[in-house]
Amino acid sequence: MIKNTRSAYGAVAILFHWVMALLILSMLGLGLYMVRLPQSDPAAFTLFQLHKSIGFVVLAFAVLRLAWRAVNPSPRLPADMPLWEKGVAHLGHTGLYALMFLLPLSGWLVVSASPWGIPTIVFNLFEMPHLPVPGDKAQTEALAAVFHEYAAYFLILLIVGHVGAAFKHHFIARDETLKRMVSVRLSHTA
């Protein structure tokens, strides 16, 4: 099953979910590691270029994922799920989607406004042009960098909540919410 149904996710949605989860977790881990390195560290430049490259992949996948979701609505939440939990779930997913766009864009803005003018060479294949930055570049860079950092910490909190909710559905509520995001086959046999 490629497409979503009213009760289960299709293979494309599941693939998007897990590929993006791996990309985002690697970005967060890499970001937390590399910002603690001294700028004189020989690995710093390579790690920053890798972080930026993966960031552009995350941004591209976010666009594709949102487009796929627009034509393949998500399955319904469990009918017996309390209304407040449904509201929190929708807010959490909205936050996750927003940060899938805002983090790469804010990172791109930081690089674009940097006085260093260091190009982003995506996976050593091509150069990504800088965004046009109107006004005071130093102020824009500082604001974007602060936003990027705190948005990353907020994303970590959302991910912890998301994983916690999945485990709650699986181990406490014992419903099919987690199973339907793990495998097309599992979600249809349950």
N, C-alpha and C positions, 0 to 999 in steps of 0.2 A: 504494500500500500504506500503510494507516494504522497498523496494528499491527506490532510487532516479530515477527520469526520467529527460528528457531534460528540463522540465519546472517546476518541483516541487521536494521538498525534501521528502524522505520516512520517515516512522515512526522511524527507527533506527537512522538516521541522526538527526532528530528533538530531539529524546530522548538524544543522545550524547550531542547535543548543550546545552540543558537546564540543564541537570544534571551537565555538566562541568561548565556552567555559575554559578550555585549555589555553587558548590564546590570551584571554583576559587574566587568568591566574598566572601565566608566565610573565605577562606584562607587569603585573603588580609585584611579583617576586623580583623580577629584574630591576624594576624602578626602585624598590626599597633598597636593593643591594647597591645599585650604581650611584645613587645620590650620597651614599656614605663613603664612597671612594674619594681620595684626594684627586683634584683635577690633574695632578701630575702623574697619576697612576697610568702606566702604559696601556692598560686594558680599558680605561674610561672611555676613550673616543670610540672604540669598537662597540662597547656595550651601549653607549648612547645611540649610535647609528642603528644597532640591532633593535633597541627599544623603539626608536622612531619608525623603523621599517615595519615592525609588527603592529605598531599603532595605525599605520595606514592600511594594513590588512584588516585590522579590527574595524576601522571606519568603513571600508568597502563591504565587509561582511555584514555590518550593521545595516547598511543601505539595502543590500540584497535580502537580508532577513526581514526587514520591515516591509519590503515590497512583497515578499512571499506571504507574510502574515496578512497583508491587505487583501490578498486573493484567497487565502486559506485561513479563515478565522480559527482561533484556538478552540479546542473542545470545551464544553461547559464544565464549570466547577461542580463538585459533588452536590447533589440536590439537598442533602441534609447538612451541608456546611452552613454555620451561622452567618447571617448577613454581615456582621462586623468583620468576620474573617475574610469574607469575599471582598469587602472594601479594602482591607489591609493587603490582600493578595494583589488586587488591581493597582493599588498605590505602589507596592513593591516592584511589580513588573514595569510600571510606568517609570519609576526611578531607575531601574536597571537599563531600560531602553534609552532613557535620556542620557545616562552616563556613558553608554556605548558610543554616543555621538559627541557629547561634550568633552570627555577626556581626550580623545584624539584631536579634536578641533582646538582645544585649549593648549595642548602640547604643540600643535602646529603653529599656533599663534605665538607661543613662547619662543620657538626657534626663529620664526619670522621677524620678531621684534628684537631679537638679540643683537647687541652691538658687535658681536663677533662675526656675524654673517656666515656662519658655518653652514655649508649646504647639507641637505639630507639626501644621501645616496641610498635609495631603497634597495636593500639586499645587494649592494654593489652593482646594480643593473642600470638604474637611471636616476637622474636627479629630480626630486620633487621641488617645484618652484615654491618660493616663500609667498605667503599671503600678503596682500597690500596692507600696510599698517598706517592708518592715518594718525596724525597728532604726535604726541610725545612717545617715542618708541620705548624709552627706558621705563616710563610709567606703565605703559601697556604690558611690557615684558614682566614687570614686577607683579602687577595685578593678575595676569594670566598664570604666572608661576604659582602664586598663592592659591588661586582657584584650582589649578591642576593638582596641587598637592592635597588640598582638603577634599576635593572631589574624589581622589583616589582612596582616601581614608573612609569617606562616606560609602564608596562602592564596596569596600571590604565589609563594612557593617551590613550593607544590603545583601551581600553574598552569604554572610553568616546567617542572617535571617532567612534567606531563601533556602539554604541547605537545612537549617533547623526546621522550617515549615515542611520541607519534603520528608524529613525523618519523622516528624510528628504525624504526617498523613500515613506514612508506612507502618510505623511501630505503635502508635497510639490509636489513631482513628481507623487504622487497618483498611483504608480505602485504596483505590487504584491510581491515585494521583501520581505517585512516583513511578509505578510500573509503566504507565503509559508514556513516560518520557525516557525510559530506558530501552524499550524495544517495541517495535511494531507488533511482533508476535505475542509478547507478554500482554500488551494492552488489549489485544483482541481475544485472548484465551481466558482472561480473568472475568 
